[in-house]
Amino acid sequence: MTSTEGGTTGGSAGAATGGLKRSLGVGDAVVVGLGAMVGAGIFAALAPAARAAGGALLTALAVAAVVASCNAWSSARLAARHPASGGTYVYGRERLGPFWGYLAGWAFVIGKTASCAAMALTVGAYLWPGREHVVAVVAVVALTAAGYGGVQKSARIARVIVAVVLAVLAGVVAACLTSGAADVAGAFGRGGSGPDGSGGVRGVLGAAGLLFFAFAGYARITTLGEEVRDPRRTIPRAVPLALGIALAVYAAVAVAVLSVLGVEGLAGSAAPLSDAVRAAGWSGLTPVVRAGAVLAALGSLLALVLGVSRTALAMARDGHLPRALAAVHPRHGTPHRAEAAVGAVVAVLAATVDLRGAIGFSSFGVLVYYAIANASAWTLGGSEEPGTGGRGVDRGGRVVAATGLAGCVALACALPPASVVAGAGVLALGALLYGVGVRRRPGPPAGSGPAR
């Protein structure tokens, strides 16, 4: 199956169901990416990262930024060349072959479905402790219904959520940095091990791995490639814009919180942003920060449902998931069956299982996903990108892809052993299912063979 300039996929499944409706511009795409990146992670990721990196937290943030930037650039180049729903599932399939695309899609769909349930439970835990499962199911149903009505409706909701969350984070930064308790120079100057003896190269890489997943939301822009207007221009603009804003926000919040709490205080905090405004003398802002965390979790959940359903659509078109999920709504132009299926699975998980502490394999899967994206970008030639100078862009793109690939591997290896084992087990199961499916098929799967 070969992607066309118009962005719909070829192949019988895609042709039979039609393409998705292109309605997102640069601003909308940036908002969707920010909704995923400036989500619940900013309220929770800093503390475990500080425990891993110690005083080198800002160094870990810089490492995560470099790896994320490489991945974003590779993903943007690929999305401009293959502007279809599915993200790295499509890129791996088209550039490396069907197995690698499938493996990326499997890692994304399985891992992020669990992440959806965990994010929904986070919303419930903040809004109604003790009744988080009920709130989580309501949140999933509401956001799935919003996506069913069209990606523009989801983008409008994301725009409101992002604006409020950014305002809350700006308040946190201002409260901390204007406090008499702030030691901004110390935030940059602190070094050494964390409170539990962590730190060093492995500690920095482990912390960078934790922080990287908060930045990985720019993938939502590329998985929506079939719903973006003029994707060859829009996606390469939207991805770096969204990532750049998110990096600036994370850096500002990290410096502000470190300046008030210090490394040990941040590492030992269960709610670092709330504790930071309290330490800065602004206890009245604590409920506002709590409300911001709820909205951030809702924004992340909305973006996750969009991304998982679009990848499920692409895999269904190729027969790796039930082909019924490849249907596109005739009026709204959305993958309504895939969205409903993802919403149903997430709602069941959120109602029955607490996955907040049991999704380590998702972290490993995200890095595998982006490793395949970088390997796919390595195959791109400069002449394939419109408006470029040919070989120079090819060489530069390969340097970025190689850096991103090496970074993903390093961060994956630095994760806790339990996460690596769980993630590898999930990938092995996916590979086994792929092998069984290939043996049962009468012919090669749609889209087989890399397209150069």
Disulfide bonds with the S-S distance in Angstrom:
none
